[in-house]
Amino acid sequence: MATVKDREAREPVLAGKPGEDHMAEANGLVNGSRQAAYGSPRPAYVAMAKVWTGMIDHKLKEDLTAEDVVLLLAAMKLRRECHKHKRDNIVDTHGYLLVLAHTREDGGI
């Protein structure tokens, strides 16, 4: 697994609008290497929703969905960014929003 230093060393340098390199990296991860390695993200997030629901079912009015899991993970990255800026937080937030689009297209809400 690559370290943060490794990831930062291979950051894409793209000319253009602010944030384009973040979006390009997230797209490459979500629609490239992750998609090739794991396939559609929906089944993994559906499974995670079941696990999380089971863990906190006594606090819930209804079961969590795959979309809930993705949004919670994106929120975690945004919270981290509020605490301390880190490029990884921005790239991962973009990535989670792409995953959200995948989960919805693959049978979500």
N, C-alpha and C positions, 0 to 999 in steps of 0.2 A: 504494500500500500504506500502510495506516495505521501511524503510529508508536506506540510504547508509550504515549507521552503522550496521543495521540488515543484509544487503547483505554481507558486509565484514566479519561479524561474522560467517556466514555460508559458507564462501568460501571453495570450495572443496580443499583438500590437496592431490594431486596426485603425485606419484613418476614418474619421466620420464623426457622428454625433456622440455626445457623452453617453456612456452606458452600452454602446453597441458591442464592445468587446465582451462585456459581462453577458449580454444576451447571446452572443455567438458561442461563447464557451458553454453556457447552460444548454443551449440547443444541441451543441455537439455531444454533450454528455447524455442528455435525456433521449435524443433521437438518434444517437450514434452508438457509443460504446455500451451504455446501459441497456438500450433497446436490443442490441445484438446479444448481450450477455443474458438478459433476463426476460426479454419479450415485453409484451404489454404490461404496464405498471399496475393496471387495475386489479388483477388477482392478488398481488402482494398487499395492496392497500385494503382490499376487502378482508383478507386474512388478518391484517393488523387491526382493523376495526373490530373484528370479533374478539381478538385477544384483549384489546383495551376495554371493550364493553364488558367482558367477563371480569376484568380487574376492578372496574368501578361501577358495576351495574347497580349497586345499592345507592348510588348518587344520581343515577340517570332516570329520566322520564321515558326515554326511548333509546334504542341501540344507536351507536355511532355508525357512520357510513364511511366508505373509502374517501369520499370528498372531505368529510370532517377531519380525518387523519391528515390528509394533505394540507388542509388549511391550518391545522394546529402546528404542523411542522414548519410551515411558512411563517406562522406567527412567532414561533420560537426563534427563527433566524432574524426576524425583524426586531424582536426584543433584544437579541444579542447586539444587533447593529446600533440600537439606541444606547446601549451600555458602552460599546466601544466599536469604532469603525474597523471593519476587516473586509477585505475584498471578497473573501469566501462567503460571507453573509449575503452579499448582494447577488453573487452568482447563484448560490443555492436557492435564494428566494425566487429568482427568475426560473430556476429549474423546477421548483415546486409548483409554480403557476403553470408551467408547461405540462407537468404531470397531472395537474388538476384538469387541464383541457383533455388530456388523454383519458382520464378516468371517466369524464363526462361523455366523451365521444364513444367510449367502449361500453356504454350501458348505464351510465350514471344518471343523475337527476335531470 
